[in-house]
Amino acid sequence: MTKFRLAHLGLVMAAIGFTAAAPLAGLSSVAYAADAVRAEIGKPLQEAQKLAAAGKNKEALAKLKEADAVGGKSPHESYLIERTRASAAAAAGDNDAAAKAFEAVINSGKLSPAEQPKFTQALAGIYYRAKDYPKAITWIQRALKDNPSDGQMHELLIQTYYISGKYSEAAKELQSSKAGSEASLQMLANIQLKQNDKEGYVQTLEKLAGSYPKTSYWADLLNRVSGKPGFASSLSLDVLRLRLANNLLSKPGEYMEMSQLALQAGNPAEATKIIDQGYKKGALGTGTDAARHQRLKDLATKTQTEFDTKQAALEAEAVKNKDADTLANMGFALVSQGKADKGLALLDQAVKLGTAKNPDAVKLHQGIAQFNAGKKPAALATLKGVKGKDGTAELARYWTLNINHPM
């Protein structure tokens, strides 16, 4: 029986990699030691290899049928045929033929330890592209069993779970992932919405707002905290403060509402800053309500004058009555006015008195004021201690996110 040797059977596959939309898997060029095959198999095998190298993959697959027709093939000859077919079929987009060939090659026992995981990954990608998700999952899991730290296969597993509707499995994998990429967190948030997991969704949204701050994340987060059962309406101004800090105010009514709430809270300096920003952005001072905007601006100026005139007397009265709420509001207003030392001292005094109607709200305002005064470490420490269940704890956490990861 005439034989000859094939020195190389160079199989060139597409570079391994995948995207969320269309995962691809493949192999770099592979070469291995020469092995003897019969001429009646070796000849069509070589011709098929040349056709594949020239990009004529369908013709290569047709040529392999000549080798298939030869009887009595040795395990090694069958392996070489299937390995060639795997390359050509994958390049031709024939997923069924490629999958069968890859499985045959993997199960042959002839792959080296270095090649085995590459072929397993490639087969997983083939089944994914063929939308045979159960088999894709099986082979991805096999790849991960061999290499648990393979981030690419882990992402493909999550993607396959998700696209096949296995949301619980996808969520479990995402939550165990240490990567925490924006895309992964977005997928987890989407799954939690589908499963009506409101608490989990908000937790994921917080991670997105903290690590990848965007107006869309902050808008959703603040809308949800405002609508949470038990959220105190007295914290509306605090929500608007976060909205302002994250560039979420744009309408004239929003600036008007926030400045009016600031005036009601006894903080004309803050109201003036809000109004000035509204004018600067063109939200105030224009249109049919321009005169109304001007009246509000004049009111803020007048209120500031009255505040300056009466502040000392009101402070003395609040100290005498151990009125922590008045001292806290006054302290916040003084910080807003630029009198940080005096204002922070009053806030500290209010906290120590412990007579406030809502101690957590006072601590929240103390933390915000400390941050506004440029005392970031103190602000973060104060905000960490806010534990109220009326929305104050959430707002303190969101201020922490905003301080550490500003827009």
C-alpha positions as CSV (number, residue, x, y, z in Angstrom):
1,M,0.0,0.0,0.0
2,T,1.5,3.3,-1.2
3,K,1.8,6.0,1.5
4,F,3.2,9.5,1.7
5,R,3.7,12.0,4.5
6,L,1.8,15.2,5.1
7,A,4.3,17.5,6.8
8,H,1.7,20.2,7.7
9,L,-2.0,20.5,7.6
10,G,-2.2,24.2,8.4
11,L,-5.7,25.0,9.5
12,V,-6.4,28.7,9.7
13,M,-9.5,29.8,11.6
14,A,-10.9,33.2,12.4
15,A,-9.3,34.9,15.4
16,I,-11.1,33.9,18.6
17,G,-13.4,36.5,20.0
18,F,-17.1,37.4,20.2
19,T,-19.4,40.3,20.5
20,A,-22.7,40.5,22.4
21,A,-24.6,40.4,19.1
22,A,-22.7,37.6,17.3
23,P,-20.1,35.6,19.1
24,L,-17.3,34.1,17.0
25,A,-14.8,31.5,18.1
26,G,-11.9,30.1,16.2
27,L,-8.2,29.1,16.3
28,S,-4.9,30.4,15.2
29,S,-2.9,28.5,12.7
30,V,-2.0,25.0,13.9
31,A,0.9,22.8,12.8
32,Y,1.8,19.4,14.0
33,A,4.3,16.6,13.2
34,A,4.2,14.7,10.0
35,D,2.1,11.5,10.0
36,A,1.6,8.8,7.3
37,V,-1.8,8.5,5.5
38,R,-2.7,6.5,2.4
39,A,-2.3,8.3,-0.9
40,E,-6.0,7.9,-1.8
41,I,-6.8,9.9,1.3
42,G,-3.8,12.2,1.4
43,K,-4.3,13.5,-2.2
44,P,-7.9,14.8,-1.8
45,L,-6.9,16.0,1.7
46,Q,-4.1,18.1,0.4
47,E,-6.3,19.5,-2.4
48,A,-9.0,20.4,0.1
49,Q,-6.4,22.2,2.2
50,K,-5.2,24.2,-0.8
51,L,-8.8,25.1,-1.7
52,A,-9.5,26.3,1.9
53,A,-6.3,28.3,1.9
54,A,-7.5,30.1,-1.2
55,G,-10.9,30.9,0.4
56,K,-12.8,28.2,-1.6
57,N,-14.2,26.5,1.4
58,K,-17.3,25.1,-0.2
59,E,-15.1,23.5,-2.9
60,A,-12.9,22.2,-0.1
61,L,-15.8,20.5,1.6
62,A,-16.8,18.9,-1.7
63,K,-13.3,17.6,-2.2
64,L,-13.3,16.0,1.2
65,K,-16.1,13.7,0.1
66,E,-13.5,11.9,-2.0
67,A,-11.6,11.1,1.2
68,D,-14.8,10.2,3.0
69,A,-15.5,7.6,0.3
70,V,-12.3,5.6,1.0
71,G,-13.0,2.6,3.2
72,G,-11.1,1.2,6.1
73,K,-9.9,4.6,7.4
74,S,-7.6,4.6,10.4
75,P,-8.5,6.7,13.5
76,H,-5.7,9.1,12.5
77,E,-6.9,9.4,8.9
78,S,-10.4,10.2,10.1
79,Y,-9.0,12.7,12.5
80,L,-7.2,14.6,9.7
81,I,-10.3,14.6,7.5
82,E,-12.5,15.9,10.3
83,R,-9.9,18.5,11.3
84,T,-9.8,19.8,7.7
85,R,-13.6,19.7,7.5
86,A,-13.9,21.7,10.7
87,S,-11.8,24.5,9.4
88,A,-13.5,24.7,6.0
89,A,-17.1,24.3,7.3
90,A,-16.6,27.0,9.9
91,A,-15.2,29.4,7.3
92,A,-18.0,28.6,4.9
93,G,-20.7,29.2,7.5
94,D,-21.9,25.6,7.5
95,N,-22.6,25.4,11.2
96,D,-24.0,21.9,11.2
97,A,-21.0,20.4,9.4
98,A,-18.6,22.4,11.4
99,A,-20.2,21.3,14.7
100,K,-20.1,17.6,13.8
101,A,-16.5,17.9,12.7
102,F,-15.4,19.9,15.8
103,E,-17.0,17.3,18.1
104,A,-15.3,14.5,16.2
105,V,-11.9,16.2,16.5
106,I,-12.4,17.0,20.2
107,N,-13.5,13.4,20.9
108,S,-10.6,11.9,19.0
109,G,-8.2,12.3,21.8
110,K,-5.6,13.5,19.5
111,L,-5.6,17.2,20.3
112,S,-2.7,18.5,22.4
113,P,-3.5,20.0,25.9
114,A,-2.9,23.5,24.4
115,E,-5.3,22.8,21.4
116,Q,-8.1,21.2,23.4
117,P,-9.6,24.4,25.0
118,K,-9.3,26.3,21.7
119,F,-11.4,23.7,19.9
120,T,-13.9,23.6,22.7
121,Q,-14.3,27.4,22.7
122,A,-14.7,27.3,18.9
123,L,-17.4,24.7,19.1
124,A,-19.3,26.7,21.7
125,G,-19.2,29.7,19.4
126,I,-20.4,27.6,16.4
127,Y,-23.5,26.3,18.4
128,Y,-24.2,29.9,19.5
129,R,-24.2,31.2,16.0
130,A,-26.4,28.3,15.0
131,K,-28.8,29.3,17.8
132,D,-28.5,25.9,19.3
133,Y,-28.3,27.4,22.8
134,P,-28.6,24.2,24.9
135,K,-25.6,22.7,23.1
136,A,-23.8,26.1,23.2
137,I,-24.3,26.2,27.0
138,T,-23.0,22.6,27.3
139,W,-19.8,23.3,25.5
140,I,-19.2,26.7,27.2
141,Q,-19.6,25.0,30.5
142,R,-17.1,22.3,29.4
143,A,-14.6,25.1,28.4
144,L,-15.1,26.8,31.8
145,K,-14.5,23.5,33.6
146,D,-11.1,23.3,31.9
147,N,-10.4,27.0,32.5
148,P,-12.7,28.6,35.2
149,S,-10.9,32.0,34.8
150,D,-11.8,32.3,31.1
151,G,-13.6,35.7,31.1
152,Q,-14.5,35.4,27.4
153,M,-16.3,32.1,27.9
154,H,-18.0,33.4,31.0
155,E,-19.4,36.4,29.1
156,L,-20.5,34.1,26.3
157,L,-22.3,31.9,28.9
158,I,-24.1,34.9,30.3
159,Q,-25.1,36.1,26.8
160,T,-26.3,32.6,25.9
161,Y,-28.4,32.3,29.1
162,Y,-29.9,35.7,28.4
163,I,-30.7,35.3,24.8
164,S,-32.3,31.9,25.4
165,G,-34.5,33.3,28.2
166,K,-32.7,31.7,31.1
167,Y,-32.8,34.9,33.1
168,S,-32.3,33.5,36.5
169,E,-29.1,31.6,35.4
170,A,-27.8,34.8,33.6
171,A,-28.5,36.9,36.7
172,K,-26.7,34.4,38.9
173,E,-23.6,34.5,36.7
174,L,-23.7,38.3,36.4
175,Q,-24.0,38.7,40.2
176,S,-21.0,36.4,40.7
177,S,-18.9,38.3,38.2
178,K,-16.2,40.5,39.6
179,A,-15.9,42.5,36.3
180,G,-18.9,44.7,36.8
181,S,-18.6,46.2,33.4
182,E,-21.3,48.7,32.3
183,A,-22.7,46.3,29.7
184,S,-22.9,43.5,32.3
185,L,-24.7,45.7,34.8
186,Q,-27.1,46.9,32.2
187,M,-27.9,43.3,31.3
188,L,-28.5,42.5,35.0
189,A,-30.7,45.5,35.4
190,N,-32.7,44.5,32.4
191,I,-33.2,41.0,33.7
192,Q,-34.3,42.3,37.1
193,L,-36.9,44.5,35.4
194,K,-38.2,41.4,33.5
195,Q,-38.4,39.5,36.8
196,N,-40.0,42.5,38.6
197,D,-37.1,42.4,41.1
198,K,-37.4,46.1,42.1
199,E,-35.0,45.9,45.0
200,G,-32.4,44.2,42.9
201,Y,-32.9,46.6,40.0
202,V,-32.3,49.6,42.2
203,Q,-29.2,48.1,43.7
204,T,-27.8,47.5,40.2
205,L,-28.9,51.0,39.2
206,E,-26.9,52.4,42.1
207,K,-23.8,50.5,40.8
208,L,-24.3,52.0,37.4
209,A,-24.8,55.5,38.7
210,G,-21.7,55.1,40.9
211,S,-19.3,53.5,38.5
212,Y,-20.6,54.9,35.2
213,P,-22.4,58.2,36.1
214,K,-24.9,59.2,33.4
215,T,-28.0,61.4,33.5
216,S,-30.2,58.5,32.5
217,Y,-29.1,56.4,35.5
218,W,-29.4,59.2,37.9
219,A,-32.8,60.3,36.6
220,D,-34.2,56.7,37.0
221,L,-32.6,56.3,40.4
222,L,-34.0,59.6,41.8
223,N,-37.5,58.9,40.3
224,R,-37.6,55.6,42.0
225,V,-36.5,56.8,45.4
226,S,-39.1,59.5,45.3
227,G,-41.8,57.0,44.6
228,K,-40.7,54.5,47.2
229,P,-43.4,53.6,49.8
230,G,-42.6,55.5,53.0
231,F,-40.5,58.2,51.3
232,A,-40.9,61.4,53.3
233,S,-42.3,64.3,51.3
234,S,-40.1,66.7,53.4
235,L,-37.1,65.3,51.5
236,S,-38.3,66.6,48.1
237,L,-35.8,69.5,48.2
238,D,-33.0,67.0,48.9
239,V,-34.0,65.0,45.8
240,L,-33.9,68.2,43.8
241,R,-30.4,69.0,45.2
242,L,-29.2,65.7,43.8
243,R,-31.0,66.4,40.5
244,L,-29.3,69.8,40.3
245,A,-25.9,68.3,41.1
246,N,-26.3,65.8,38.2
247,N,-27.6,68.3,35.6
248,L,-31.1,67.0,35.6
249,L,-32.9,70.3,36.0
250,S,-33.9,71.9,32.7
251,K,-37.5,73.2,32.9
252,P,-38.4,76.6,34.3
253,G,-40.9,74.9,36.7
254,E,-38.1,72.7,38.1
255,Y,-36.0,75.7,39.0
256,M,-39.0,77.6,40.3
257,E,-40.0,74.7,42.5
258,M,-36.6,74.1,43.9
259,S,-35.9,77.7,44.7
260,Q,-39.3,78.1,46.4
261,L,-38.6,75.0,48.5
262,A,-35.2,76.4,49.5
263,L,-36.9,79.6,50.6
264,Q,-39.4,77.7,52.6
265,A,-36.5,75.8,54.3
266,G,-35.1,79.2,55.4
267,N,-32.2,79.1,52.9
268,P,-32.4,82.2,50.7
269,A,-28.7,81.9,49.7
270,E,-29.4,78.5,48.1
271,A,-32.5,79.8,46.5
272,T,-30.6,82.7,44.9
273,K,-27.9,80.3,43.5
274,I,-30.7,78.1,42.0
275,I,-32.4,81.1,40.4
276,D,-29.1,82.4,39.1
277,Q,-28.3,79.0,37.5
278,G,-31.8,79.0,35.9
279,Y,-31.1,82.4,34.4
280,K,-27.7,81.3,33.2
281,K,-29.1,78.3,31.5
282,G,-31.9,80.2,29.9
283,A,-34.6,78.4,31.8
284,L,-35.6,81.5,33.7
285,G,-35.9,85.1,32.7
286,T,-37.5,84.4,29.3
287,G,-40.9,83.7,27.8
288,T,-44.3,84.8,29.2
289,D,-43.3,84.0,32.8
290,A,-40.2,86.2,32.8
291,A,-41.9,88.7,35.1
292,R,-42.8,85.9,37.5
293,H,-39.2,84.7,37.5
294,Q,-38.0,88.2,38.3
295,R,-40.4,88.5,41.3
296,L,-39.1,85.2,42.7
297,K,-35.5,86.5,42.3
298,D,-36.4,89.8,44.1
299,L,-38.1,87.7,46.9
300,A,-35.0,85.7,47.4
301,T,-32.9,88.9,47.6
302,K,-35.3,90.4,50.1
303,T,-35.5,87.2,52.2
304,Q,-31.7,87.1,52.3
305,T,-31.6,90.6,53.7
306,E,-34.2,89.7,56.4
307,F,-32.2,86.5,57.2
308,D,-29.0,88.6,57.7
309,T,-30.8,91.1,60.0
310,K,-32.5,88.5,62.2
311,Q,-30.0,85.6,62.1
312,A,-28.2,86.4,65.4
313,A,-31.4,86.8,67.4
314,L,-33.0,83.7,65.9
315,E,-29.9,81.7,66.7
316,A,-29.9,82.8,70.3
317,E,-33.6,81.9,70.6
318,A,-33.0,78.5,69.1
319,V,-30.1,77.8,71.4
320,K,-32.2,78.8,74.4
321,N,-35.0,76.5,73.3
322,K,-32.7,73.7,72.3
323,D,-34.3,73.8,68.8
324,A,-32.1,71.5,66.8
325,D,-34.2,71.9,63.6
326,T,-33.9,75.7,63.5
327,L,-30.1,75.5,64.2
328,A,-29.6,72.9,61.5
329,N,-31.6,74.9,58.9
330,M,-29.7,78.0,59.8
331,G,-26.4,76.3,59.7
332,F,-27.1,74.9,56.2
333,A,-28.2,78.3,55.0
334,L,-25.0,79.9,56.3
335,V,-22.8,77.3,54.5
336,S,-24.8,78.1,51.3
337,Q,-24.0,81.8,51.9
338,G,-20.3,81.0,52.1
339,K,-20.0,81.2,55.9
340,A,-18.9,77.6,56.3
341,D,-17.2,77.7,59.7
342,K,-20.2,79.4,61.4
343,G,-22.7,77.2,59.5
344,L,-21.0,73.9,60.2
345,A,-20.6,74.7,63.9
346,L,-24.4,75.2,64.1
347,L,-25.1,72.0,62.3
348,D,-22.7,70.2,64.7
349,Q,-24.5,71.7,67.6
350,A,-27.9,70.6,66.2
351,V,-26.7,67.0,65.9
352,K,-25.4,67.0,69.4
353,L,-28.6,68.4,70.9
354,G,-30.5,65.4,69.6
355,T,-33.8,67.1,69.7
356,A,-34.5,67.2,65.9
357,K,-37.8,65.8,64.7
358,N,-35.8,63.8,62.1
359,P,-32.2,63.3,63.3
360,D,-31.3,61.4,60.1
361,A,-32.4,64.3,58.0
362,V,-30.3,66.7,60.0
363,K,-27.2,64.4,59.6
364,L,-28.0,64.2,55.9
365,H,-28.0,68.0,55.6
366,Q,-24.8,68.1,57.7
367,G,-23.1,65.8,55.3
368,I,-24.2,67.8,52.2
369,A,-23.1,71.0,53.9
370,Q,-19.7,69.6,54.7
371,F,-19.2,68.5,51.1
372,N,-20.4,72.0,49.9
373,A,-17.8,73.5,52.3
374,G,-15.0,71.4,50.7
375,K,-14.7,69.0,53.6
376,K,-15.1,65.7,51.6
377,P,-13.7,63.2,54.2
378,A,-16.0,64.6,56.9
379,A,-19.0,64.6,54.5
380,L,-18.5,60.9,53.6
381,A,-18.1,59.9,57.3
382,T,-21.3,61.8,58.2
383,L,-23.3,60.4,55.3
384,K,-22.3,56.9,56.2
385,G,-24.0,57.3,59.5
386,V,-27.4,58.2,58.1
387,K,-29.7,55.2,58.7
388,G,-33.3,56.5,58.3
389,K,-35.9,54.4,56.6
390,D,-37.8,57.4,55.2
391,G,-35.5,57.9,52.3
392,T,-32.7,59.6,54.2
393,A,-30.5,56.5,54.1
394,E,-30.9,56.2,50.3
395,L,-30.2,59.9,49.7
396,A,-27.1,59.7,51.9
397,R,-25.9,56.8,49.9
398,Y,-26.6,58.6,46.6
399,W,-24.7,61.7,47.8
400,T,-21.8,59.4,48.6
401,L,-22.0,58.0,45.0
402,N,-22.2,61.5,43.6
403,I,-19.3,62.7,45.7
404,N,-17.0,59.8,44.8
405,H,-18.1,59.6,41.2
406,P,-19.4,63.0,40.0
407,M,-20.9,63.5,36.5
